[in-house]
Amino acid sequence: MSGLPDQDFWLFDDRRVVLMNYRPDGTQINRRVHDGDPAPYAAWKGLAIAESVPFAEYLKDHG
């Protein structure tokens, strides 16, 4: 697994995944409960957190 997926998702308690679907203009189409393995989503969450920066730090660099 490398990088983050193109599919937006919510992850609840590292075991329940809800996939978010959007139109090209950004409006939400629907949400769908994912019945498969939540492990990749938990790993992607960990990757996103590891690569994130505090908001105040982001503002200093991109204000």
C-alpha positions in Angstrom: 0.0 0.0 0.0 1.4 3.4 -0.9 -0.1 6.9 -0.7 -3.7 7.7 0.1 -6.8 6.4 -1.8 -8.8 8.7 -4.1 -11.9 7.6 -2.3 -12.9 9.8 0.7 -14.0 7.9 3.8 -14.9 8.2 7.4 -13.4 5.6 9.8 -15.2 4.9 13.1 -13.3 3.2 15.9 -10.8 1.8 13.3 -13.4 -0.8 12.3 -16.4 0.8 10.6 -15.8 2.5 7.2 -18.2 4.8 5.4 -17.3 5.7 1.9 -18.1 9.2 0.7 -19.1 9.8 -2.9 -18.9 13.3 -4.5 -19.7 14.9 -7.8 -16.9 16.6 -9.7 -18.1 20.0 -8.3 -17.6 18.7 -4.7 -21.3 18.2 -3.8 -22.0 15.0 -2.0 -23.8 12.2 -3.9 -24.2 9.7 -1.1 -22.5 7.7 1.6 -22.1 3.9 1.7 -21.0 1.5 4.5 -18.0 -0.5 3.4 -18.5 -4.2 4.3 -14.9 -5.2 3.5 -11.7 -5.2 5.6 -11.2 -2.0 7.5 -7.4 -2.5 7.9 -6.3 -0.6 4.8 -8.4 2.4 5.9 -6.9 2.3 9.4 -3.5 2.3 7.7 -4.4 5.2 5.5 -5.6 7.1 8.5 -2.3 6.5 10.2 -0.4 7.7 7.1 -2.5 10.8 6.9 -1.9 11.6 10.6 1.9 10.9 10.2 2.1 13.4 7.3 -0.1 16.1 8.8 1.1 19.3 10.5 -0.6 21.4 13.2 -2.9 24.1 11.8 -0.9 26.9 13.4 2.3 25.6 11.7 0.5 25.3 8.4 -0.6 28.9 8.6 3.0 30.1 9.3 4.1 28.4 6.0 1.0 29.0 3.9 -0.9 31.9 5.7 
